[in-house]
């Protein structure tokens, strides 16, 4: 760990600026600040001295770009009290984060500072926020299953240790509940949860209601919807940096990010404020550059694994939503949560027909794979004729697969549904799906 940090700092040593580099604020536009006489590199952190009218104290801001002779900065918090001529001072050119075992069980903000009211933890190591993804040629193949404890996932969409999956859904379909079930019952040794742009009340709801005892081996990184866009962009980076630290200790880490959509929206705010041209649905090019950079940091390395579940909030349950479509092409599979199933009280509302795990054929045994494919075929056959079946117009014997699907539908639904308080081991799930499909043949 120390050698890797030394290499990272050595790479940036040429960009180190004088400690007392100062400048002045000459313009504000929304949340963005423009400073004169402040030639700090992009990514640097500056300190802004507020006036007494603004409550005094200091506010940090990050350099996000340049325009003519001005340096553009985006603040970490409210800038009330900033005026023309306000002095800013360079704090550091390479932001870093304190990490260590004592982060487990804690809730921190996008800067890695605890926000759970408990004493500040003693953290022995340091890492940078924005690490480079592992070199592609150095990544070992994913060949082991990571149990999530959710039957619908373990049985039909089996996840490998180091795989990256998306959970796609509209609002109110059960993303948080599904993530909570995974966090409670997964075999992962460490869980890092990033709550990005969530409502403030949802933090304690998630921890107490959904996460439960899972908090003991978890680190929760939160940036609520009222925080500046830069904090909502930084929070996923912080969560991934913490996960990388534990991965490099040889652990199997599970990262759950809710949601990539709000991360993209926050970067859209920053990009447009910095003068980037809007493209599809107003998203600037930087969004489509940052998404793969974040996602690629997860995966398997020679030291450990980071398995990642990224939620995507699709607008109007649209499968072709621009962020959803982009993310789908970056991941190793996707899980679709169906509003139709949710309204029927089918939980978790996972639609196996619309979902896929691209690594399932590589990590599952032959019997399990055949059973999962048989169940998918029956579900697909039933959905094709669902309208006809519901009005009683289907004639038995017209299609053997549909006949089997009608007969097996109650048993399949019972297998796919799972109570929040009901754990399911991977071995039990495999045995159940094999027996279920053997009985229907």
Buried (B, 14 or more C-beta within 10 A) or exposed (E): BEEEBEEBBEEEEEEBBEEEBBBEBBEBEEBBBBBEEBBBBEBBBBBBBBEEEBEEEEBBBBBBBBEEEBBBBBBBBBBEBBEEEBEBBBBBBBBBBBBBBBBBBBBBBBBBEBBBEEEEBEBEBBBBBBBEBBEEEEBEEBEEBBBBBBBBBBBBBBBBBBBBBBBBBBEEBBBBBBBBBBBBBBBBBBBBBBBBBBEEEBBEBBBEEBBBEBBEBBBBBBBBBEBBBBBBBBBBBBBBBBBBBBBBBEBBBBBBBBBBBBBBBBBBBBBBBBEBEEEEEEBBEBBBEBBBEBBBBBBBBEEBBBBBBBBBBBEEBEEEBBBBBBBBEBBBBBBBBBBEBBEEEBBBBBBBBBBBBBBBEBBBEEEBBBBBBBBBBBBEBBBBBBEEBEEEEBEEEEBEBBBBBBEBBEEBEEBBBBEBEEBBBBEBBBEBBBEBBEEBE
